[in-house]
Amino acid sequence: DVKVTQSSRYLVKRTGEKVFLECVQDMDHENMFWYRQDPGLGLRLIYFSYDVKMKEKGDIPEGYSVSREKKERFSLILESASTNQTSMYLCASSLGGADNQPQHFGDGTRLSIL
Amino acid sequence: AQTVTQSQPEMSVQEAETVTLSCTYDTSENNYYLFWYKQPPSRQMILVIRQEAYKQQNATENRFSVNFQKAAKSFSLKISDSQLGDTAMYFCAFMKPQHNNNDMRFGAGTRLTVKP
């Protein structure tokens, strides 16, 4: 089975801090994604990557950046955390270059910015 | 841009009964894929069922089946013989396949509670 691992399930940070959320997948997937999940809004795509060192903005990239130095790891960075970034963050991966490949998700990180 | 709408924020069903969750989407594409994901209270999202738009036959996975109406852009999920373990958030998702990028769009979700 595909395993997508997010480094923290709960994280509490302070306003202005630089925050790193880490995600690792073990299935050699080309595509990786970061979403935030908020009640009533579903999942909104922040950034995605379809190859090492490649990144594309999703629907809500403002205030975030990403890094993909290795194929298995995709990091989400909050450059200067703000309270409106308190949310659940979900990482996902999928096989690239093929149709109909669903995304596989990690357990999520519930991030609180105080 | 594709949008996915789930008009039922919350639903409940008695154990062993059948429930249908609705989903509509908006797209100008002819070829695409649709998915239902389940997110139990433990939070990991898992794939429940998928449907290819070019297939007329509705997908079925054990107690889960879909009613795919392409012309109406509707993709509902039917859960038969509901079980307590079906209690979860359910998300409908749309994917337009592109080379090297399987970008998905999700609805807002429906919280389903199965009552004993």
Interface residues (C-beta under 8 A of the other chain):
Chain A: E30 N31 F33 Y35 G40 L41 G42 L43 R44 L45 F48 Y50 D51 E56 M88 L90 A92 S94 L95 G96 G97 D99 N100 Q101 P102 Q103 H104 F105 G106 D107 G108
Chain B: V4 Q6 P9 Y33 F35 Y37 S42 R43 Q44 M45 I46 L47 R50 E52 F91 M95 P97 H99 N100 N101 N102 D103 M104 R105 F106 G107 A108 G109
